[in-house]
Amino acid sequence: MNKKTLPLLLLAVLFTIAYTSCKKADEVPAVKESDSYFPLEIGKYVIYNVDSTIWDDSNCVKITRRFQMMYTVADTFTDGKGRASRRIDIRVRKKAEEAWNIQSVIYVTNTSQELEIAHSGQNFIKMIYPVEENRTWKGNAYIDTRDKDYAFYNDWTYRYVNVDQDFNNGLVNYNHTATVLQIDEKQNDPETQPRDNAVRTFSKEVFSKGVGMVYREYYRWTYDANSPSNLDINNIDTRCLKGDGVIMRAVDHN
């Protein structure tokens, strides 16, 4: 072989290797934004520490129960509209050393325009895409709020805040999150207006890229100024509320 051609051949080999490497890297598909905030691969799971609260106005008590929940993407199916969807199994246990018990299921459909979650017969639009600061949408648009049991869901305006920010849920810090503020409404304050009826509704969820939902906070209570509990002179320093709430903090995932 001509010694003069050897450097040229080496350059050609090096160029080929470099080109092939770049080509392979370019061929790796990027994760779409619409898939990143709520991954739906079969077997994906997230474990939550849960604080569940009930306000009982008849007994004038606040009851909080603590347990764990695990959301697992379990199966695929085609929904009634012909769309590819996922079933997520929800399991619960009281303590980390106990076995999981199946509690319920939710159904998730990601259309690349919106993330729909069906739970207890109601469909919620949890996210829309693209994710942008202050972008709003009617997340409960598929719920029949003419039904008095679901009337309080009427006209909620979901809004993105703190997009692509770090978020600490009180137990774990997560990166690249987006917070969905669903509602934050208050009518009167029982502490300062004990003779007026009052309502408080708050709901938000936080999603982290590559993980899913990492935090949920929801509570809704009502205060009836004319209920026997709130007219009882023995409860004069206590405001007896009626409602429920939950806080979920993601503590583990795959």
N, C-alpha and C positions, 0 to 999 in steps of 0.2 A: 504494500500500500504506500502510496506517495505520502511522505511525511507532511507535506503541505496541506493535504486534505484532512488529516487527523483532527486539527482544531475545528475545522468546519463541521465534521461529523459529530464531535462532542457538543458543539453548540446546538446542532440540530436535535440531538438526543435530549439535551437540557431543555430546549424550547418545547419539545413534545411533552416531556414530563410536566413542565410548568403549565402548559396549556391544558393537559388532561386533568391536573389537580384543580385548576380554576374551574374547568367545565363541570367536574363532579361537585364542587362546592356550590356552583351556581344552580345545579340541578336539585339541590335540597330545597324542598318547598318551604316557604316561610309560613309560619302559623298566622292565619288570618285573625284580625282583631276580633271578629265575631265568634271565633272559636277559643280565643285565649282567656277571656274572663270567666268562662264557665265550661271547662273541658268536659267532653262527653265520651271519652274512650271507655269501652267496657272494662270494668274492674277499677275504675277511678273511684277513690273514696276520700271523704273528709270527716274527721271526728270533731265533735263540738262538746264543750262544757255548757250546760244549759241551766239557767235560772228561770223557773216558771212561777209566775205570781198570780194569785187570785185575791181580789178584794171582795169580801163578803159583807154587804151592808146589813144584812139581817142579824148577824152576830157581831158586827162591827170589828172585823179582824182582817188582817193581811196575812195570807199564807204563801210562803215561798218554798218550792221544792227544787232540789238540785239533782241532776242526773246527766248522763251522756247520751248523745245521739250520733249515729254514723249514717251518712248518706253514701250509698254505693250505686254507681251506674251499672245496672244489672242486665239489661237486654235492649234490643232494638225492636221497633214495630212501625207499622204504617198507620198514621192516624186517620180519622174519618174524612180528612180533606186530601188524603193521598200523600201526606208528607212524611219523610223519614223522621222518626222520633225515638226518644229513649225513655226507658222506665228506670226510675231511681228508687231503690228500696231504702226505707228508713227503719233502722234498728235502734233499740234503746237498752240501757242498762243503768242500774243505780250507782255502781262502783266499777272502777277500772278492772278489778280482778274478777268481776262476774261475767257470765256469758251474755252475748247479745240476743235480744228477742225482737222478732219482726213486729213493727208497730203499724206501718202504713206504707203507701207508695205515692210517688208523685210522677207526673209525666211531663217531659221536657221536649219542646220543639224549637230548634234554632233555624230560622229561615234565612239567616245572613242579614236580614233587615231588622229582626227583632227576636228576642228570646222569650218564648211563652212557657209558662209553667202552670200546669193544671193540678190543683190540690183540693180535695174535699168537694169536688164537683164545680169548682170555680176556676176560671182561666185568668191569669195575671200576665201582663206584659212587663217582665222584670227589667229588661234592658232593650235599648234600640241602638242601631249602629249607623254611622260612626259614633263613638263615644267622645263627646265634646263638652267642655265646661259650660254649665248653665243651660244645656239643651234640655227641653221639656217635652213631656208626652203624657197622655191620659192612660196610665198604667192599668186602670180598672175598667177600661172601655168595654170589655167582653162580659162584665158582670151585670146581671139584671138587677139593678138597684131599685126597681119598682117593688121587689120583694122586701117587705119590712125588715126581715132578718139581715139583709145585706144593704139596706139603705144608707148606712153610714159610710159605705165605700164610694158613694156618689161623688163624682167630680174631683177625685184626687189628682193632683198634677205632680207627676214625678219629675225630678230634676237632678242632673249630674252636678256634683260639687267635688272639689279636691281631686280632680282627675290626674292620674299618674303621680300621685303622692304616696309617701309611706304612711302606714296606718298601724297603730298599736291597739289591739283589741283588749288590752288589759292583761293579757297573758303572753301573747306572741306578737312580734313586729313583722309586718308584711310590706313588700315593695310593690310599686306599680299598681296601685289600687285606684278604684273609682267608687265614690260614694253615691248612692241613689237615695236622695231625701224624698220620701214618698208623701208624707204629710206632717205638719207641725201646727196644730190648731188648739186654741184654748178659749173657752167661753166661761168667764167668771172664775173666781178663786175662792174655794170654800174657806180658806183660812182668813181671808179679809172680808168675804161676803157670805157668811154662814146662812143667811136667810134667802139667798138666791140659788136656784138650780145651777149646776155647773157641768161642763163636759171637757175632757182633755183627751186628745188623740195625737199620738206620735208614732212614726214608723220610718225606719231607714235600714238600708242594707249596704254592705261594703263588699266589693268583689276584687280579688287579686288575680293578676295574670298568672296562668299556670296552676292555679289552685281552685278558684271558684269563690263561693260566698265564704267570707272569713268572719263576718260579724252581722248580727241581726238584732235590732232593738225595736220592740213594738209594745205599746201599751195603750189601752183605752179604758177610761173609767167615767162613770157618771156620778153625780152627786144630787140626790133628791132632798131638798131642804125640808120637805114636808113628810118624809118617811118617819115612821115611829122611832127608828134608831136615832135620827137626827133631831127629834123633838124630846128625846129622853134626857132629863136633867142629869142623869148619871153619865152621859156622854158629852156633857157641855164643852169639854176641852178636846173632844175627839171628833174628827170628821169621818163619817161612815160612808165609804165609797163602794161602788159596785162596778166590777169589770175584771179584766185580765191583762196579762202582759208576759213578755218573754225576752230574755237576752241570750243569744247564742254566740259563743266565742270558739273559733276554730283553733284546735290545739295540735292536730296531727293530720297528715295527708300523704298520699303517694304521688 
